[in-house]
């Protein structure tokens, strides 16, 4: 049964609102029941409203579409995480900083539910192959707002126009954290989160547009070029090392195979054009990188190598020592609980006693966390050791199986004969390569970047005609 025209308009408006509000990652006006965490995406409310509306108006079709689109590995991971949490609650550790294991587990599950809401909403929003054009178009309207705000931050940073104090105060109107006046952070909680949006959420579709030649959502290639350069410039000025690394890894991991595939198919012109564009982009980014590095040592510190310096000392010098210490402690927790872990959200209760000795004496952040007056619940800061510590081998394998299932769908689309299908498939591959790198320094399950794009890929692939069905010609092919 199809929606009525009115119901369909309401659904599309709610989905558009979800995409437009994605840049706001930490909305300050959520009620207290959402907890004290920093990840409070404004888009969560319209995403849930969209799901509820579609369920109320088209219940039978909703469940059919979800069964067709979602890999079976997703409920398997859900069951694995439930099992590990239930097992941990049979013998919980003592409370820490006023929190019990049950409270932390509930918080972790709420965080995961936020990510799942974006995944399901994105799957349901793509009923036909043409829906991706609307989604990408609205998604980049949101980028326009976030990019304009970030550009104002950049002009304030460079020329104090508008005044930096004014921009700092304005950021606090809607975000839990004001602008830090040292790095561009857009509408997000911090610069690295904005870098995630640029390198993954928007970068996946920009790169896919170049690699597939599908530019319909932007109308003209010139618009695509302008948006790409704008996003790249803002990414440099976030001073996010992880953002730059993620973008570079995805560009190599997805762009090089795509160009080689074009060469093997005899499309030498496309291959040469891609290399030329890559060269120009690298030259421009290099210039921006040098200009940004003159104002801060955030990048330069990566290249200060000392004779005889140990790997740990280098990581500490690069201001990543605390992250390494937390990940090391999480690995120690995993070694003690290898199969089921200590339950989703439970790793923080075990990290303190397993921090390496060098971290206790050399790192101010760790010493602050160990102080009796300031004893927060720590987290591993990396998804891989977190999943190992909290869900064990069983949970990590199940989560990896879900990622591989998404990769299989994306590869199938990337090998299709039409540009639109390749466009979506390449965006999915960019997402997976980028997030596989980003998860080494980020452990949140609620940030919508991964879940929304994965849902768009899964929904689009499920909406595509089966191979046995007649496929109408695609004028964009």
Beta strands, then each sheet from edge to edge (+ up, - down):
end
